[in-house]
Amino acid sequence: MTDQTAATPTRRPRPQVLTLTPRAADRVRAVMADKGPGIAGLKIGVKKGGCAGMEYTMTWADSVGKFDEVVEQDGARVIVDPQAVLYLLGTEMDYKADKLSAQFVFNNPNQTGACGCGESVNLVPATPGHAEPAHD
């Protein structure tokens, strides 16, 4: 008889791709409520473009894709495009409003630069297992 109780290797917990500040969670939750029950969440991604090389993308998703990462926090749901995961690993998403503008802001440890207008960023992929949490 063979021993069927061989130890299975323990897996490290996966690092969270993205965290939301309370302000960001409040804003996502409020807009999701306005959009109605057909919205699955706010989908975040990155694409090539802008003068610094990459831009964050945000769209409202009506479903969650098979390989999407889902971040649920304080009633808000953010869906991360699978091609953006390594670029967003360890990112904190915030929402800032002042007299002239209101916008989501990404505090991303993988960002190595940004353009002067603030519309595009230079991102490098995170090395899995070595992501550091974002700081204010």
C-alpha positions, 0 to 999 in steps of 0.5 A, a space after each residue: 500500500 502507498 501512503 496517500 497522506 503525502 504533504 502538499 506544499 503550502 502556498 504563499 498568500 497572494 499579494 493583493 493587487 490593489 487596495 482602495 482608500 476609504 475615499 476611493 471605496 466611497 466614490 466607486 460604491 456611489 457611482 456603482 449605485 447610480 449605474 444600477 444593478 447591471 454593473 459588475 464593477 469599475 475595471 482598471 487597466 493600463 495601456 501604452 500611450 501618452 508622453 511617459 509611455 503608459 496610461 491608466 484605463 477605467 471603464 465600467 464592466 458589466 461582467 467579470 472575465 475569467 482571468 480578471 482579478 476582483 478587489 472588493 472593499 467596503 462595498 466597492 468592487 474594482 476589477 483588474 484587467 489580467 494584463 495590468 496585474 504586474 503593473 498594478 501590484 501593490 498599488 493604492 487607489 485614492 480619490 481626491 477632490 478640490 475646487 478645480 477637479 475630482 479624480 482617482 489617483 494611483 499611488 503605485 510602487 511600480 511607477 518610475 516616472 510621469 509626464 508633466 501633465 499627469 496624464 501618463 506614467 512610466 510603469 515597470 512590472 512588479 517582480 512577483 513576491 517582491 511588491 511593497 505596499 504603497 505609501 502616502 
